[in-house]
Amino acid sequence: MVKILLLSALLYVLSVPCRARTVVVDAVDATPLPAASVFDATGRMVALTDADGAFSAALPATVRCMGYEPATLAVDADTLRMSPASYELQGMTVNLAERDVLRLVCYVREFMGMAADSTTSVLYAEYMVDYMLPVRKLKKFKGRFSPRVLAKRSVMRMSRTDAADSIAADPEGADELPWLQLASMPAPSPDGTYEMLPDSVRGRACSYSVPGKYGTLREYRVTPALVTVNVDPLADSEEHRISPWFFKLFGLTIDIAELTSSTGYVPPESGELRPEDMVMRTFSMEALARGKLLKKLLGCKSDMKMKAFFEIYPVDREYLTATEARAAEKENPATPALEVPDNAAPLDEATLNMLEAARKLR
C-alpha cells in the first residue's frame, strides 16, 4: 500500500505543469533586476523577482520595474530583458518668495492582489496626492512626507469559485485599509539635508550596495540618465518580517514579508538626492493578513495573502514659504482632475479592461 501511495504521489507531481524560472535583466548591460513586480493575465500581482532577478509564475506574465518599460513574457524563457525608460522632470512652478517648502503633487497608481479561501480579488486605484517637503531645516515646520489624497478613483474585480466574476467601481470599504500610507517620501537627515551620492560614483555608470544587519539594505544603480535607489527596510530584521502596530487599530494583523522602495532621480550635479529631482518612486509589498475587517470587506474566513505595487509620478512642484505651507495644510485642498503624466508606464490589458468596465458602471 505504501508503495502504491508513493507511486501515486510521484505521478501527481510529474503531471503538474512546471513553471520555468525566468531571470529579469537590464536589456543594455544584462544586470539582474531584483524586486520587480510580476502580474498574471488577470492583472493580479503574483510575485516579486528575488535577489537574483528571478521569478516563477504562470504565463503570460507582465513585469513592472522602476526605471524600465513594462515587459510581457508569453512563453517560457530563461531571460526577460527590460528596456530602460526615458524620464524627464515635469514643469515646475517657482515663487519668488523664500523657498522653504516644496509642495509636491503626484499621480499615484495602486495595484493590489488578494487571495483567500476560494476568493481572489484585484484592486486598481489612481490618486492625485500632495506632500509638503522642507528643502532645508525649519524650526516651526517639520513637513509632511505621507500623501494627502486630493482625488481618487478605483475599481475591484472579485473572483469566486462558486460564482461569476464581479466588477465594482469605487468599491465601498477599500479606503479602510491604509495601504496608501506606504507611498511616503524619503525624509531628510536631522540637519535638513538629503542623501548624498559619493563623489566616486558621480558621472559614471556603476552599481553598489550598502549592507544591513541581515541582507542588502540599500542598492544603488547610477547611469548618465537616472540614479535609482532601492531600499529594503526589512534587511535589518532577523526574520525579514514586520507586523506594523497601526494596522491593529483597524482590526487587522498584517505580517509583511517583503517591502521594497525604489526611487529614481535625474542625476544631480551636487550629488544630493533631493525630492525636486525625483522622477518616479515605487513600492512593492507582500503580506499575510488576518482579522475581522477582512471578513467584513471580502467575506473570507481564512488568512489572506496580499501583494501590492505602487507607482508614484510627480506632476507639479511648487515652492512655498513655511507660513504658506502651514496655511495650506489647514485648508481643504481643491479636487484636481486625475492627471496621468506622459512618462507613466502603460497599463496592462487586464487593468485597461477593468477600467473600461468600471466606466460603464459609473
C-alpha positions as CSV (number, residue, x, y, z in Angstrom):
1,M,0.0,0.0,0.0
2,V,2.8,2.4,0.9
3,K,4.5,1.8,-2.5
4,I,1.2,2.5,-4.3
5,L,0.7,5.8,-2.4
6,L,4.3,6.8,-3.1
7,L,3.9,6.0,-6.8
8,S,0.6,7.9,-7.0
9,A,2.2,10.9,-5.4
10,L,5.1,10.8,-7.8
11,L,2.8,10.5,-10.8
12,Y,0.8,13.5,-9.5
13,V,3.9,15.7,-9.1
14,L,5.0,14.8,-12.6
15,S,1.6,15.6,-14.0
16,V,1.6,19.2,-12.5
17,P,3.0,21.7,-15.1
18,C,6.4,23.0,-14.1
19,R,6.7,26.8,-14.0
20,A,10.1,27.7,-15.5
21,R,12.4,30.1,-13.7
22,T,13.0,33.3,-15.6
23,V,15.7,35.9,-14.8
24,V,14.7,39.6,-15.4
25,V,17.7,41.7,-16.6
26,D,18.5,45.1,-18.0
27,A,18.4,44.9,-21.8
28,V,21.6,47.1,-22.1
29,D,24.1,45.5,-19.6
30,A,22.3,42.3,-18.6
31,T,22.3,43.3,-14.9
32,P,19.7,41.3,-12.9
33,L,16.7,43.3,-11.6
34,P,15.6,42.3,-8.1
35,A,12.2,43.4,-6.6
36,A,10.5,43.8,-9.9
37,S,6.7,43.1,-9.7
38,V,5.1,40.3,-11.6
39,F,1.4,40.3,-12.7
40,D,-0.6,37.5,-14.2
41,A,-3.1,37.7,-17.1
42,T,-5.8,38.9,-14.8
43,G,-3.8,41.9,-13.6
44,R,-3.2,40.4,-10.2
45,M,0.3,40.8,-8.7
46,V,1.6,37.3,-8.1
47,A,5.3,37.6,-7.4
48,L,8.4,39.7,-6.9
49,T,11.7,38.9,-8.5
50,D,14.3,37.6,-6.0
51,A,17.8,39.0,-5.3
52,D,19.0,37.3,-8.5
53,G,16.2,38.9,-10.5
54,A,14.4,35.6,-10.9
55,F,10.7,34.6,-10.7
56,S,8.4,31.7,-11.5
57,A,4.8,32.3,-12.4
58,A,2.0,31.2,-14.7
59,L,2.3,32.7,-18.2
60,P,1.6,35.1,-19.7
61,A,3.1,37.4,-17.1
62,T,3.8,41.2,-17.1
63,V,6.8,42.6,-15.2
64,R,6.9,46.2,-14.0
65,C,10.2,47.6,-12.6
66,M,11.3,51.1,-11.5
67,G,13.1,52.8,-14.4
68,Y,12.1,50.3,-17.1
69,E,9.3,49.9,-19.7
70,P,6.9,47.1,-18.7
71,A,7.6,43.8,-20.4
72,T,5.4,40.7,-21.0
73,L,6.6,37.1,-21.0
74,A,4.2,35.0,-23.1
75,V,6.2,31.7,-23.3
76,D,8.8,30.1,-21.1
77,A,12.2,31.7,-21.4
78,D,15.4,31.8,-19.3
79,T,15.7,35.5,-19.6
80,L,13.4,38.5,-19.9
81,R,15.1,41.7,-21.0
82,M,13.7,45.1,-19.9
83,S,14.4,48.3,-21.8
84,P,15.3,51.4,-19.7
85,A,12.5,54.0,-19.7
86,S,13.2,57.7,-20.6
87,Y,12.3,60.2,-17.9
88,E,12.1,64.0,-17.8
89,L,11.2,66.3,-15.0
90,Q,7.7,67.9,-15.3
91,G,7.4,71.6,-15.3
92,M,7.9,73.5,-12.0
93,T,6.1,76.5,-10.5
94,V,8.6,78.7,-8.6
95,N,7.6,81.5,-6.3
96,L,9.9,84.5,-5.8
97,A,9.4,84.1,-2.0
98,E,11.9,82.3,0.1
99,R,12.0,78.7,-0.9
100,D,11.4,76.9,2.4
101,V,8.9,74.1,1.4
102,L,8.3,72.1,-1.8
103,R,4.7,71.2,-2.3
104,L,5.0,68.1,-4.5
105,V,1.8,67.0,-6.3
106,C,1.9,63.4,-7.6
107,Y,-0.1,60.9,-9.6
108,V,-0.2,57.5,-7.8
109,R,-1.2,54.1,-9.1
110,E,-2.0,51.2,-6.7
111,F,-2.1,47.6,-7.8
112,M,-3.4,45.2,-5.1
113,G,-3.9,41.5,-5.4
114,M,-5.6,39.4,-2.7
115,A,-6.3,35.7,-2.3
116,A,-8.1,33.8,0.5
117,D,-10.3,30.7,0.6
118,S,-12.0,30.4,-2.8
119,T,-11.8,34.1,-3.4
120,T,-9.3,36.2,-5.3
121,S,-9.6,40.0,-5.8
122,V,-7.8,42.6,-7.8
123,L,-7.9,46.3,-6.8
124,Y,-6.6,49.0,-9.1
125,A,-6.7,52.6,-7.9
126,E,-5.5,56.0,-9.1
127,Y,-4.8,59.0,-6.9
128,M,-3.8,62.6,-7.0
129,V,-1.9,63.4,-3.8
130,D,0.4,66.0,-2.4
131,Y,3.3,66.2,0.0
132,M,4.9,69.1,1.9
133,L,8.7,68.6,1.8
134,P,11.1,71.0,3.6
135,V,14.1,72.0,1.4
136,R,16.1,72.8,4.4
137,K,15.9,72.5,8.2
138,L,13.0,74.6,9.6
139,K,12.3,75.3,13.2
140,K,8.5,75.6,13.1
141,F,7.5,73.3,10.2
142,K,8.5,69.7,10.1
143,G,6.9,68.9,6.8
144,R,4.6,66.1,5.7
145,F,6.1,63.1,4.0
146,S,3.0,61.0,3.8
147,P,0.4,61.5,1.0
148,R,-2.7,63.6,1.3
149,V,-5.4,62.4,-1.1
150,L,-6.8,65.1,-3.4
151,A,-8.7,62.9,-5.9
152,K,-9.2,59.2,-6.4
153,R,-10.9,56.5,-8.5
154,S,-10.7,52.8,-8.1
155,V,-12.1,49.5,-9.5
156,M,-12.2,46.0,-8.0
157,R,-12.7,42.6,-9.6
158,M,-13.7,39.7,-7.4
159,S,-13.5,36.1,-8.5
160,R,-15.1,33.2,-6.6
161,T,-15.0,29.5,-7.5
162,D,-18.8,29.3,-6.9
163,A,-19.9,32.5,-8.8
164,A,-19.1,34.6,-11.8
165,D,-16.6,37.4,-11.6
166,S,-17.9,40.8,-10.4
167,I,-16.7,44.3,-11.1
168,A,-17.2,47.2,-8.6
169,A,-16.4,50.8,-9.4
170,D,-15.1,52.8,-6.4
171,P,-15.9,49.9,-4.0
172,E,-17.1,50.7,-0.5
173,G,-14.6,49.8,2.2
174,A,-11.5,50.0,0.1
175,D,-10.3,53.1,1.9
176,E,-10.5,51.2,5.3
177,L,-7.1,49.6,4.6
178,P,-4.5,52.4,4.8
179,W,-2.1,51.0,2.2
180,L,-1.6,54.3,0.5
181,Q,0.5,55.4,3.5
182,L,3.2,53.2,2.1
183,A,3.6,55.8,-0.6
184,S,5.6,58.1,1.6
185,M,8.6,60.2,0.6
186,P,12.2,60.0,1.8
187,A,12.8,62.3,4.7
188,P,16.0,64.4,5.2
189,S,18.5,63.9,7.9
190,P,18.1,65.9,11.2
191,D,20.3,68.7,9.8
192,G,17.8,69.1,6.9
193,T,20.0,67.7,4.1
194,Y,19.1,64.7,1.8
195,E,21.2,61.7,0.9
196,M,24.4,62.4,-0.9
197,L,25.9,60.2,-3.7
198,P,29.6,59.5,-3.1
199,D,31.9,61.6,-5.3
200,S,33.4,58.4,-6.7
201,V,30.2,57.4,-8.5
202,R,29.1,60.7,-10.0
203,G,29.1,61.0,-13.7
204,R,29.7,57.3,-14.5
205,A,27.7,54.1,-14.8
206,C,28.0,51.8,-11.8
207,S,26.2,49.9,-9.1
208,Y,26.9,49.5,-5.5
209,S,25.1,48.4,-2.3
210,V,25.0,49.1,1.5
211,P,24.5,46.1,3.7
212,G,22.0,45.9,6.5
213,K,22.2,43.6,9.5
214,Y,20.7,40.6,7.7
215,G,20.8,41.5,4.0
216,T,21.2,44.3,1.5
217,L,19.7,47.4,2.9
218,R,20.3,49.9,0.0
219,E,21.2,49.3,-3.6
220,Y,22.2,52.0,-6.0
221,R,22.3,52.0,-9.8
222,V,23.8,55.0,-11.4
223,T,23.6,55.8,-15.1
224,P,24.0,59.1,-17.0
225,A,20.2,59.3,-17.3
226,L,18.9,58.0,-14.0
227,V,20.0,57.3,-10.4
228,T,18.0,54.5,-8.9
229,V,18.0,53.8,-5.1
230,N,16.4,50.6,-3.9
231,V,15.7,50.2,-0.2
232,D,14.8,47.1,1.8
233,P,13.9,48.2,5.3
234,L,13.4,44.5,6.4
235,A,17.1,43.9,5.8
236,D,17.6,44.9,9.5
237,S,15.0,42.4,10.7
238,E,16.4,38.9,11.5
239,E,13.3,37.2,10.3
240,H,12.8,39.7,7.4
241,R,9.3,40.3,8.6
242,I,7.4,43.1,10.5
243,S,3.9,43.5,11.8
244,P,3.1,47.2,12.0
245,W,1.1,48.2,15.1
246,F,-1.1,50.8,13.4
247,F,-3.0,48.1,11.3
248,K,-4.3,46.7,14.6
249,L,-6.2,49.9,15.0
250,F,-8.3,48.7,12.1
251,G,-8.9,45.2,13.4
252,L,-6.1,43.7,11.4
253,T,-2.9,41.8,11.9
254,I,-0.5,42.3,8.9
255,D,2.7,40.3,8.7
256,I,4.8,42.0,6.0
257,A,7.4,39.7,4.5
258,E,8.6,41.9,1.6
259,L,8.7,45.7,1.4
260,T,10.9,47.4,-1.1
261,S,11.0,51.0,-2.3
262,S,12.7,52.2,-5.5
263,T,13.3,55.9,-6.3
264,G,14.6,57.4,-9.5
265,Y,16.3,60.8,-9.7
266,V,17.7,62.9,-12.5
267,P,21.4,62.7,-11.8
268,P,22.1,65.8,-9.6
269,E,25.2,67.9,-10.2
270,S,25.6,68.5,-6.5
271,G,25.2,64.7,-5.7
272,E,22.3,65.4,-3.2
273,L,19.2,63.3,-4.0
274,R,16.6,66.0,-3.4
275,P,12.8,65.5,-3.9
276,E,12.6,68.1,-6.7
277,D,14.9,65.9,-8.8
278,M,12.7,62.8,-8.3
279,V,11.1,61.4,-11.5
280,M,9.4,58.2,-10.1
281,R,9.1,56.2,-6.9
282,T,7.7,52.7,-6.4
283,F,6.8,50.4,-3.5
284,S,6.4,46.6,-3.6
285,M,4.9,44.7,-0.7
286,E,3.9,41.1,0.2
287,A,2.0,40.3,3.3
288,L,-0.3,37.9,5.1
289,A,-3.3,39.5,6.7
290,R,-5.9,38.2,9.2
291,G,-8.6,39.9,11.2
292,K,-12.3,40.8,11.4
293,L,-12.0,43.6,8.9
294,L,-11.2,41.1,6.1
295,K,-14.3,39.1,6.8
296,K,-16.3,42.4,6.7
297,L,-14.8,43.6,3.4
298,L,-14.4,40.4,1.5
299,G,-16.3,37.7,3.3
300,C,-13.3,35.4,3.7
301,K,-12.7,33.2,6.7
302,S,-9.0,32.2,6.2
303,D,-5.9,34.4,6.3
304,M,-5.4,36.4,3.2
305,K,-2.3,36.7,1.0
306,M,-1.8,40.2,-0.2
307,K,0.6,41.7,-2.8
308,A,0.8,45.4,-3.7
309,F,2.7,47.6,-6.0
310,F,2.6,51.5,-6.1
311,E,3.9,53.8,-8.8
312,I,4.3,57.5,-7.9
313,Y,4.9,60.2,-10.5
314,P,5.4,63.9,-9.8
315,V,3.2,66.1,-11.9
316,D,3.7,69.5,-10.3
317,R,6.2,71.2,-8.0
318,E,5.5,74.5,-6.2
319,Y,7.8,76.3,-3.7
320,L,6.1,77.8,-0.6
321,T,7.2,79.7,2.4
322,A,6.8,77.9,5.7
323,T,3.9,80.2,6.6
324,E,2.2,79.4,3.3
325,A,2.8,75.7,3.8
326,R,1.2,75.7,7.3
327,A,-1.8,77.5,6.0
328,A,-2.2,75.1,3.1
329,E,-2.1,72.2,5.5
330,K,-5.2,73.6,7.4
331,E,-7.2,74.2,4.2
332,N,-9.4,71.8,2.4
333,P,-7.5,71.2,-0.8
334,A,-9.2,71.6,-4.2
335,T,-10.1,68.4,-6.0
336,P,-8.0,68.2,-9.2
337,A,-8.6,66.1,-12.2
338,L,-6.6,62.9,-12.4
339,E,-3.6,63.8,-14.4
340,V,-1.6,60.9,-15.9
341,P,1.9,62.2,-16.7
342,D,3.5,61.5,-20.1
343,N,6.2,59.3,-18.5
344,A,3.8,57.0,-16.7
345,A,4.3,53.4,-17.8
346,P,1.5,51.9,-20.0
347,L,-1.1,49.8,-18.2
348,D,-1.6,46.1,-19.0
349,E,-4.6,44.9,-21.0
350,A,-6.4,43.3,-17.9
351,T,-6.3,46.6,-16.0
352,L,-7.5,48.6,-19.0
353,N,-10.4,46.2,-19.3
354,M,-11.3,46.7,-15.7
355,L,-11.2,50.5,-16.1
356,E,-13.5,50.3,-19.1
357,A,-16.0,48.0,-17.2
358,A,-15.9,50.5,-14.3
359,R,-16.5,53.4,-16.6
360,K,-19.8,51.8,-17.8
361,L,-20.9,51.4,-14.2
362,R,-20.3,55.0,-13.1
